[in-house]
Amino acid sequence: MYKNVTGLLFFLLFSFTAWAQKEVTLRIKCSGKDREILRKYVYPSRFPDSLVARQGIISLMQQLQHDGYLTASIDTFYFQQGVLYSQFFIGEKYQWAQLRNGNVEDNLLIQAGYKEKLYTGKPFIPAEWVKLQEAVLTQAENNGYPFATIRLDSIDIANDYINASILVEKGPIILFDSLQISGSTKITQRFLSRYLQIYPGQLYDQQKINNVPRLLKQLSYLEVFQPPLLQFGRERARLYLFLNDKKANQFDGIVGFLPDPNGKEQKLLVTGEVNLDIRNLKGSGKALGLHWRKVQRGSQLLNASYIHPNLLGSPIELGFTFNLYKQDTAFITLKPRLQFGFNTPRAGKITFFTELQNSRLLLSSVGLQERRDSVPLADFNYHAYGMQYLRQTLDDLYFPRKGYQISGQVAIGNKNIKRNLNREASYYDTIRLKTTQVSLGLHSEYYIKLTRRSVVLTRFKGEVLINPQLFYNDLFRLGGLTTLRGFPEYTFYASRYAVGTLEYRLFTGPNSYVLLFYDQGYYRRSIGKDQAQEYPFGLGTGISFSTGAGIFQFIYSVGQSKILNQPINLNYSRIHFGLTSKF
């Protein structure tokens, strides 16, 4: 494509012989027509030295060729008294006369984005042709032809117009063979085949092969000790996976000590949490979870879950969750959820769900009357449908050093207020019994690896509840170890909130680190006469390290809230510690 290759070689030689020259000024000479073309381009006229000038001229020439001036070249040049004179030849811009389909299946070209009108009488842009080549080959690789090649055929160039056809040589058709698993793992070949969606006799799909490392990384109970190996032979592709089982079943408990604001004799209120997670039951990928937490005196939380992957051999994951929350003697809320999820080709997971929230008051008629104005409560049912999206690139699910994780959720449904016989009938004359409710949520984590041992975590978590008529047993509950540290569990009630976290971790071992953190919160509550908005924050330090019995964690934190009249004071400090055992 260069008109004068010898000139280019001389120019490269000049770059090394004149390397010591400083403050080079560039003067480009060209014909009148070429000069008009060159005026459309922006390029520097002064360079700090000759090497930088060399790069500038080459970049300009490449840009011209990229824009369709295929014969653009550097004919002659010379250096005189700090000025580099260069003679440019640009020539005519080449255009497509026509780019025809030679022997390619129409559906393959359509999927690659080819339209004949885009290549008829249009400028010839090499980058666009390369992009089309890659798109066609990608479609071929994903449909059983990993060895396909593409080229231009029947090329005819006349008067700066290019006439050609696309020719694709597919090569042999390739089918998937069986998966081969090596290593000390109990995972079944049947589960992995369904999970990766790779079956014997199926057309070869390069996209599925590209997704294998990402999908395996999401299985917390498996360790990949060697990259997957792909072997071709006899029109078959066999995938070798090198896996070991990793301790992923988890049992842990955390005990918290904090001042009891209501206790007269006890100085401390003891809170606690117990978590049990069993993953990969009998090598099938199924999972069970049970989580119990005592957050306040007389208040408890219970979560249970079951995950069944590859429902009926499909890529769909079936899940069921159950949530129970009891707020002392005020109310109890039950929330079962049924969900269906599947992994997407672009490193994400989409889940559709339906849930039913049932809240029932425990107060007597006297208690309801007392709380009618100060703490609005109601019996209700809320049936919602929603969608959740999750994407993560963490290098380790338990002790990440780099990567990110982001999830978002939206749900919409109908809320029906139920009449309570312990409450006077006139109360329901002033409220709407049927409303539409929308909830939104976003949770993101980003790990930045500073050095080999230090990591910075930035985290954001926020939720919004949209409804013209909210009650206390509707609201989000904020505060504690998992949301806003430095405060008792579930201290703040909010219809919308956001918590941002900045945390520094210094690793002292593979699974041990010390940390410093700062949590900045915001919440808003608007229920009748109860209007509140605040920006509480918490900060503290902690340590997490491995022992023979598991991972021990200790967190010390303090927080400030104007509404709670809680200053930064050691008398309001919170201590949480616990032991996580994996088996």
N, C-alpha and C positions, 0 to 999 in steps of 0.2 A: 503494500500500500504506500510505501514511501517512494517519492519521485526520485530522490537522490540519496541512496543509502550511503554512498561514499562521504557525502557531506555530514551525515549523522555520525559516522565513525570518527571523522575529524573533530566534530564537536565534542564527542566523549573524550577524545585524547586531550583536547584543549582544557577540559574540566580538571584534569590532573596536573597539567603543566602550569596552569595559571592559578593553582589553589591558593597561593600566598597573596593574591591581589585582594585589596580591600575596597569598600565603597564603590561597587560596580554600578554604572548607569547603563540601562538597556535602551538601545535604539533599534527598532525593527523596520526594515525596508521591505516593501512589497509593491506590486502593481496597483494601479488605481482601483480596479474592481476588488482586488483582495483587501485593499486598505479600507474600503467601505464595509466589508464584512468584519474586519478586525476591530472596527470602532464599536461594534456591539458587545465586545468582550472587555471585561475589567481585569487588568493585570498590573502588578507594580512595575514602576520604571526604575527603581533604585533597590539595590540589594547590598547586604553587609559584606558579602564576599562572592567570589566567582562560583563556589560550589552551590551556594543558595541560588545564584542566577541560573545555573544549569538546571536545577530542579524547577525553577519558575518557567523556563522556556519549554521544558519537556511537558510540564503540566498544561501549559497553554496549547501545545500541539496535540496532546491527548484529548483535551476538551473539544478541539475542532474536529478531530476524527470521531469522537463520541456523538457529535451533533450531525454527522453525515458527510463531512468533508473528508472522504476516505483517502484522498491523495495529498492531504496536507503534509508538508515536510519542511525541513530546514536545508536550504540549498548551500549557502555560503555564510561565513561569518568571519570577523576579525576583531581584535582587541587593540585599542589605541587610547593611551592617556586616560585610563580609568573608564573608558566607554566601550561597551560590547555592542558591535554592530552585527546584526543578523538579517539575512535575506530569507524571507518566508515565501513559500508558495502554498496557496490554499486551494485554488481550483473550484470546481463546481460541487454543489451539494447533491449527493446521489439520492435517488428516490426509487421507491418500489413502483414498477410498472404493474406487476401482479405477482402475488405469492400464492401459488395454487396448491391444492391438496394432491400429492402424488399417489401414495398407496396407503395413507393412514385412515383408520376407521373414523367415520364422522363423529361418533360419540366421544372418541378419545380426544379429538381436536377441540370439540365443544367444551369438554370438561377442563381442558387446558386453557380456555379463554380465547381460542382462535376465532376470528371473524374475517372473512376474505376482504370486506370493505375497509378494514383497518390497515390492509397491506396493498391497497390499490391507489396509486397516485399519492402516496404518503411518503414523507422523508424516511430514508433508510437510517435507522438508529441501531447501531450494533448491539447496544445494551438490551434493547427490546427484543431483538432476535435471540440473544442469549437467554433472556427470560422465558421466551416461548419454548426454546429447546428444553430448558430445565423443567418447565411445566409439563410438556409432553412426556419426557422421560419419567417424571414422578408419577404420572398417571399410569404409564406402562408398568413401572415397578410395583405399583399398588394393585395391579390386576394380573399378576402372574408372569411378567416378563422383566426380571431384574437385569438382564443382559442386553436390553434394547439399546440401539444407537440411532442417532438422527443426523441428517445432513441435507444440504441443498443439492438439488439435482436439476439437470437441464438448464443451467445458468446461461442467460443471454444478457449482455450489457451493451446498450446502444444509447448514445446521446445522454449519458449520465442516468439512465433508467435501468433498473435491474428486474429481469423477468426470470423467475425460478419456481421450482416446485419442491414440496417437502417430501423427503423419502425417509421412512423408518424401517429399520431391520430389527424385528422383534427378538430374534434368537429363539432358543427353546422355551417352551412353556414349563414353568416350575410349580410344583405342588408342595405343600407342607408335609413333612414326615412327622413322626411322633416326637414328643419332647423327651429329652434325656436329662435326668436329674442326678447329679453327683454331690456327695457330701453327707454329713451326719444330720439329715433332716427327716422328719416323719411326715412332711407335707406330701399329699397324694398327687400323682400325675394328673388325675382327673380334675382335681380342684384347680391346679395351675393352668391346665389347658382351657378350662372355662373362664378362669379369671383373666388370662391373657388373650382369650378369644382366638387361640391358635389350635386348629383341629387337623388331624391327618386327612389328606386328600383335598384339603382346602387350597384355593389358589394362593400363591405367594403374595404377601402384602408387606412391602417395606415399611409402611407406616406402623404396622403392628410390631415389627422388630424394633423400630426406633422407640416405641413406647415401653418396651420391656424393662429397661433399667428404672424408669420412673415408677412404673407400677409395682415393681418388686420393692423399691425403697419405701413405699407406703405400707408395706406389711411389716409391722413392728416386731413380729415374732420370727422373722427370717433375716439372716446375715448373708450377704453376697460376698464370698471370699475371693472370687475371680470373675472378671467380666464375662458375660455370655459369649458363647462361641457358635458361629453359624457355619455349617458345612453343607456344600452343594455336591450332589452326585446322582447320576442316573435320573435326571429331571426331577430330583427331590431336594428339599431343603430341610435339614435336621438342625434343631436348636438345642444346644447343650447349656444347662444351667448348673451353676456351682453354688450350692446353698448349704448353710448350717442353721440349725435351730438356735434361736436366741431367747434368753429368759425374758419373757414379756408378760406373763401372768403377774399380777400385782396385788399385794395386800399391804395397806398402810393405815396408820392412824395418827391423828394429830390432836394434841391437847392444848387448849388455850386458857390462859389465866388473865383476867381483867377485873377491874373494880366493878362491884355490883351496885348499880345506881339505886336499886330498890331494896337491897338487903339491909337489915338492921343489925343483925348479929354477925353475919358472914361478911368478911372484908373482901373476899375474892369470889368471882363467879367463874365456875369451870365450864368451858365449852369443849366440844369434841367433834371428831369426824372419823369415820371408818369407810374405807374404799376397798372394794374387791372387784378385780377385773380378770376374767379368764378368757384368753384368746386362743384361737386355732384349736378348737376342740377336735381331738382325734385326727389332726391333720387336715380338717375340712374347711378351715378358715372361719368357722362359726365363733361367735363371741357372746359372753354373758357379762353383765355389769351390775353391781349393787353398791349404792352410795348412801350412807346415812350421816346426818349431821345434826347436832344439837347446837343451835345458834344463840338462843336466849333461854331464860328460865321459862319452862313450860312450852317452848317452841321447838319444833323438830322438822327436819326435811328428809325425804326419802326419794331416791331415784333408782329405777331399775331399767335395764335395757337388754335387748336380744337382737343380734345381727345374724342374718342368714344370707350369705353371698350366693351368687349364681343361681337364682331361683329357677328351678326346672331347666337347668342347663343354659340359661340365658345370661347376659351380662348384668342383669338387674339384681340389685341387692335389696332384700327385704329387711325392714327394721321395725322394732316395736319398742317404745319407751313409755315409762309410767312415772309420773311425778306426783308426790304428795307433800303438801306443806300445811302445817298446823301452827297457827299463831295463838299461843297461850289459850285463853278461854273465849277468844273472839270469833275465829272462823277456821274452817278447814277447806283446802282447795285440792281437787284431784284433776290431773291433766294427763290422760292417755294420748299417745300419738302413734299413727301408722304411717310408715314412709317407704318410698321406693326410690332408690338411687342408682346411678350408673356413672362410670368414668368416661370422660370425654377424651378425644384424641389430643387435645391441647393442654395436657397437664392439669386437668380439673375434674371436679366431681359435682354433678347436679342431682339434687334430691327434691322430689315432690312429696308432700305430706298432707295429711288431714289430722286435726286434733280437736278434742272436745275438752273444754275447761269447765268444771263444775265447782262452784264455790258455795258453801253452806255455812250459815251463821250458827255459832254455838251459844250465843248470849241468850239470857232469859229476857222476858218482856221489860223488866226493870233495866237491865243492862243496855238493851236496845234504845230505850228512851233516853238514857244518859248519854249515849254515843251518837244520837241522831244528828246533832249539830256539830259537835266537836270532832267526831271521827265518823264520817259517813260510810256505812257498810250496807251491803245488800246481798241477797241470794240471787245467783244468776247462772245461766248456761251460756257458753260461748263456743260456737262451732265454726272452725276456720279451715281454710285451704291455703297452702303456701308453697313456696319454692326456696331452696337454699343452694348456694354455690360455694364450693370450697376449692382453693388452689394453694398448693404448697410446694416449695423447692428446698426444704430444710435438708441439710446434710446428715442430720441425726434427729430422730423424733423425740428423744429424751434429753439429750445434752447437745443442742445445736450450737454450732459456731458461726454458721453463715446460712444465708437463705431467708426466705420469707414465707409467711402463711397468711392467707386472707380468706375470710368467709363473710358472706352477706345473706340476709334472710328477709323475706317479705311474706306477710300473711294477711288475709282479709276474711271476715266472716260476720255472722249475725250474733248479737248478744241479746238474750231475752232475760228480763228481770222477773223473778218469781216472787209471788206474794208470800210473806211470812206470817203465819197465824199469830205469832207473838207480838206482831207490830200492828198498830192501829191502821185501819183500812184507809183513812184519809191521807196517810203518808204517800200512797201510791198514786194519788190524784195529781200530785205535783211533779211527777217524774215520767219520763218516756220509758215504756216497758220494752220496746224493741228499737234497737239502733244497729248501725253498721260500725264495725271496729277494724282498724288497720294497725298493724305493728310492723316496725322496721328495725333491723339490727345490722351492725357491722363490727367485725372483730379482725384486727390485723396485727401481725408481729413481724418485725424486721430485725435480723441479727447481722451486725457489722463486725467482722473480725479485724481487730486493730493490730494485734501481734499474734504470735503463736499461742500465747496463753491468755490473752485478754479479749473480751467480747463486749460490745455495747448492744443492749436490747432496747428497741423503741416499740411501744405497744399502744394500741388505741382500741377502746371498746366503747360502743355507744348503742343505745336503743331508744326508740320513740314509740309512744302509744297514742293513737289518734282516735278520739271518740268524744262526742259532745257531752257525755255523762259518765264520768269515772267515779269509782269508789276505791276505798283503801285496799280492799282485797283484789283489785285489778292491778295495782301498781307494781312496778319493778322495785326490788329491794337491793340496796346498795350498801357496801361497807364490809370490811373483813379481809381475810387473807387472799381471797380469789378476785376481789374487785378493787377496793380502796383500803389499803393498809394503814394502820394507825387508828382505826375505829373498831368498835364491836361489830360483830356480824349483823348484817341487815339492819343497820341503824337508820339509814335514810330511805324514805319512800318517795318515788319519783315517777312522773309520767313521761319524762325524758331525761336522759343523762349521758354524760361522756366522761371517760377517764383516760388520760394520757400518762404513759409511764416511760421514764428514762432510767435504765438500770445498767450498771457496770458490773461485769463478772470477771474475776481473775481466777483462772483455773489452776489449781495446785496439783491436779492429777486428771486422768481421763474422765472420771466421774465425780470430781470434787472441785468446789469453787467457793470463794467468798464474794459477797456482793454488797453494793451500795445502790439505793434506789430512791426515786422521787416519784410520787403519784399525785397528779393534779386532776381534781375532779370538778365536775359541774353537774348540777341537777336542778330540775324545776318540777314543782308540784302545784297543780291548780284544781282544787276540788271544793266547790262552793266557797265558803268563807276562808278555807285554808289555802292561802297563797304563799308559796315559798320558793326562793331561788338563792343559790349559794355556790361558792367555789371553794369547797374544802380541799385540803391537801394533806398528804402524809409522806414521811420520809423515814429512812432507817437503814439497817444493815443486817447481814445474816451470813450463814455458812451452811454449806451442804457438802457432805463427804460420805464416802463408802466405808462400810464396816462389814464384818463377817456376817452379820444378821440382815444387812440391807443398807439403805441410804438414809442417813440421819440428817434432818434439816432443822435449823434453828433460826428464827426471824425475830428481830427486835425492832419495834416501830413506834413512832409518835405521830400525832396528827393535830390539825387545827381546824376548828369549825366555830363560826360565830353563833350560829343558831343553837348549837349544843353548849355554847359557852365553854368550849374546850380549847385552851391555849397549848402551845408547845411547852409541855411540862412533863417531867419524869413521872409525876404522880398519875398521869394519864397514859403512860406507856403501855404497849401491848406486847406480850411474849407468846410466840407460837413455836412449838417444836413437835416433831413426829418422826416416825421411822417407816420407810417404804421398803417392803421386802418383795423381791421378785423371785419367781420360781417357774 
